[in-house]
Amino acid sequence: MQREIASGSIGADTPDWSARVYGKQRFAGAGKTNEGLLVPLERRLAQFVLPRVPLWLETYHLTLLTPAWSILMVAFSYLAGRDVRWLWMVNLMIVFHYFTDHFDGKLGKYRNTGLCKWGFYLDHLFDYVFLSSILIGYALLIQGSLFVVLLVLCVFSAFMFHTFLMLAATGEFRVSFSRFGPTELRIALIIINALLAKFGLRPLKGALPYVAFFGVVALGVLAFRAQQKLWQSDMQAKEAANTE
């Protein structure tokens, strides 16, 4: 099981780079539990990339690039409404966002920059901005389906809300669900956009209601399991307190 766990402290002089990046952190939000399918490959990629990032490029530079990718995402989606080949530029923005979003926190921990809480706040605020830009882009592609797009936005926002609630309740920042994490979601979006560029936009309008429906089902299962876990945790804490 590949895990990125938060809580504790690792010094900047730790010889093992992976201990600095993936080990226990002082701030719970600075580490993640990620069980996505591609995590092993991503760790190898990080081992290659992090020592080679130019010294002038800092963690906060990468974080602050997300609004730029988001604006360009909306612009290219607008152009794709007239020529679907612009969807390839949308895919390029997703790739750019992957690299800046995936490596910003890791670079900060690798260099011991110390911007844990700043990075946590802005990184995830901008993640929501990027998610919104994706769905705004789809709304521009299939005009007349604003309600369905808003429904999908509500569902995916609820997944983010669940993540932060569980972080507050358990101290664990889990960003993957059933081996499906942020990287897998980006790959799915790239594939969807490639198919739309190849076959046209008509399938998108019919698919979004199913995306919303299955998203609600998945969210319901996730919430049911979460409340069971928290109930059990509360009862165990109550029993422990009563035996003291």
N, C-alpha and C positions, 0 to 999 in steps of 0.2 A: 504494500500500500504506500503510495507516494503522498507525503503530507508536508504542508507548510504550516507550522504551528507557532502561535504567538503566546508570550508571557515569560518574562525573565529578562536576562541581559547577556549579550555576547560582546566582548571587547573588540575594538577595531584592530588589535594586533593579533587576533586569532589566526593561526597559520592556514587553517582550512577555510577557503572562500565560501564553501557551502554552509559552514556553521554560521558565518556572519549573515548570509543571505537567507538561509532557510531555518536557522536555529531559533531558540527561544528569544523573544523580544521583550523589551521593557513595557511596551504599550500593546495591549491585546489587538488593536486594529492594525498594527504594523505587520502582523503575520497572518497567514491564511491556511486553511485546510482545503486543499485542492486534490481531488481524486479523479480528475479528468483523464481520459484515455491517453492524451498526448503529454502528460506531465513528465514522464521519463525523457522524452525527446527534448522538451523545453529546458530541462535541467542541463542537458548536454549543450544545447544552444547557448544558454546563459554562461556556461563555463568558457565557451569560446568568445562570446561577445563582450562580457563585462570588462575583462582586462584590456580590451582594445578600443573602448569608448574614449574619444579624445578628452583630455583633461579640461578643456574649455566648456565641454558639454556637461551640464549638471542635471541632477535629478529633477529640479524644479523647471528647467527648460523643457524637459520631456513632458512633464505634467501640463504645462501651459500651452502645449501644442494642440491639445485636444479640442479647444474651441475652434481653432483654425480648420482642423479636419471636419468638424461638425458643420461649419458654414459652407465649406466646399462640398460636403456631402449633399446638402440641400440644393446648392447651385447646380451640381451635376445631375441630380435627380430631376430638377426642373427641365434641364436640357434634354434628359432622356425621355421626357414626355413627348418630345418632338422627334428624337432620333435615339432609338434604344441602344445604340452603340456607346452612348455616354455612360451606360451602366458599367462599362469596364473601368471608367474613371471612379465611379462609386466604389467598385471593388478595390481599386488602388487606395482609396481613402481608408477603407476597412483594414487593409494591410498596414498602412502607415500608423493607424491608431493602435493596431496590435503591438507594433514594436515600441512605440512611445509609452503606451499604457502598461505593457508587460514589463518593461525594463526600468521605468522611472523609480519605483520603490526599491527594486533590487539594486539599482545603481547607488541609491542613497544609503542602503545598508552596507553595500560592498565598500563604499568610501567613508562610511560612518558620518554622513552629512548631518544627521540629527533632526531632520525635519519630519519626524514620525507623525505627529498630530496634524501639522499643516498638510502633509502629503495625504494622510487619510481623508481629511475633510475635502480638499479640492479635487483629489483624484476621483472620489466617488460622486461628488457633485457633478464633475465633468462627465463621468460615465453616464449619468442620467441625461445630461445634455446630449451626449452622443447617441444614446438610445432614442431620444426624442427626435433627433435629426434624421435617423433612419426611417422612423415612422412618418415624419413630415414628408420625407422624400417619397415614400410609397403613396401618401395621400396626394401628392402632386402628380404621380404617375397614373393613378386611377381616380380621377376627379369624380365626385358624386358618391364616394364611399367613405365620407368623413366619419360617420358614426362607427363603422366597423374598425377603422384605423384607431379611433379613440378608445374603443373597447380593447383592442390588442395592447395599446399603450397602458391602459389601466391594469391589465393582467400582468404584463411584464414588469411594471412598476411594483406590483404587489410582491413579486419574487424578490426584488431588491429590498422592499420593506421587511419581508420575512427574514432576510439575511441579517439586517441590522437589529431586528428585535431579538433574534437568537444570539447575536453577539452580546447584546446587553444582558440577556438572561443566563447565558452559559459561559461567556468569555471565550467562545470559539467562533472564529470568523470563517465559516464554511461557504465557499463560493462555487461549489460543484454540486450537482444533483444527479444521483445515479450514473456516475462516470461521465456526466455531461457538464462541462465547465465553459468559461468564457471563450476559450480558444475554439472549442467544438462549435459553439454558437456562431462565431465569426466565419468558420469554414462553411457552415450551413448557409449563411447569408450569401457568401461568395458564390456557392453553387447555385442558389436560387437566382441570383442576379445574372449569372452566366446563362442559365436556362431561359430567363426572360429575354436576354439579349439575342439568344438564338431563335426562340420560337414566338416572341412577341409577348405583350402585356396581358392578353385576355385571361390566361389562367390565374393571374394574381388576384383579380377581383373575386373569383369564386373560391380561392383558397383561404383568404383571410378569415372568413367566419369559422372555418374548421380550426385554424390556428388558435383563434380566441377560445373556441370550445374545448379543445384538448389542453390548452393552457389552464383553463379554469379547473378541469379535472385533475391535472397534475398538481396544481396549487392546493386543491382540496386534499389530495392524498398527503402532500407535504405538510400541510397544516395539521392534519389529523395525527400524523406520526410525531410532529413536534410537540403538540399538546400532551400526548401520551408520555413522551420523554420528560417534559417539564413537570407533569403531575407526579410521576414516579420520583423525580428528584426532590420535589417538595415534600412528599410523604416520607422519604428517607431522611431528609433533614429534620422533619418533625419528630420522627422516632428517635433520632440521635439526640435531639434536645431533651426529649422526655426521659431518656435513660441517664442523663447526667445528674 
